[in-house]
Amino acid sequence: MQSVSQSSPVIFHWNKAVPFALPRKAEGFVSKFEDHKRRAAECLRLAREAVDKTNKALLIEMAQTWVKLAEQDKIAEQERTKIGKEQR
């Protein structure tokens, strides 16, 4: 992955309206896991459309972070479910 120098400012040139917002399901609550997965997918979609290499690299990095958060939330939910069953 391309690294960005700390001394040079990073300027984003977005092709679409920013900030992007991901809609919630009409039925109501969306789990953090699902929300994080959708945000990762949106970052990847924007990365595919990005012309600037720096923006593309940053969007890919953001997507990776959202995926890590989704994985952490999934594990945490499994632990909460396990603890809840043990307390019954």
N, C-alpha and C positions, 0 to 999 in steps of 0.2 A: 504494500500500500504506500502511496506517496505521502511523505511527511511534509508538514507545513512549518516553515521557519517561524520561530517565536518573534523575531524582530520585524517581520513584514506583516502588515495588517491583512486580514482576510475579508474580502468583500464578496457578498453573495449577489449573484445575478440570477434571479428566479425567472423561469419561463411561465409560471402560473401565479395566481394570486397567493399571497403569503400573509400571515401564516396559514398553513393548511389545517383544516379541522376535519376530524373523522366523525361521521355521524354515528349516533347511538342507534341500537335496534329500536324499532317502533314499539316492540313489546315491553321495553323497560331496561332493566339492569343488564349490563355487559360486564363480564368478569374482567379483571385486570389482565389476565392471561390473553383473552381474546382481543382486548383493546391494544395491548402491546404488540401482538402479532399483526394486527391491522396497520399499526403505525410503522412497523418494520417494512411491511409490504409497500406502504405509501412512500417511504424513503427510497426503496429500491426502484419504484416506478419513476420517481423524480430523478434518481441517479441515471436511469436509462435515457431520460430526456435531456439531461444536463449536457451542455456543450463544453463548459469550462471544466478542465481536469481536476482542479482543486475542489470545486463544488461537488463533482461526481465522487471524489474520494471521501469528502466529508459526509455526504449522504450515505455512502456505503458504510462508513464507520458508525453513523447514527443508527442505521438499520441493524448492525451487529449488536449495538448496545440495547436496542429494543428487544432483540431476540434473547439476549442474556437476561433481561428483566422478565420476559415472559417465562423463561425456564425457571428462574428463581421463584416467581409467583406460583407456577404449577407445583413445584416441590413444596412450597409453604402450604398450599391448599391441601395437598396430599397429607402433609403432617397434621394439619388441623382436623382433617377428616379422620385420620387414624386416632388422634387423641380423643376426639368426640366419641368414636365407637368404643374406645377403651373405658371411658367414663360412664358408659351405660350399664 
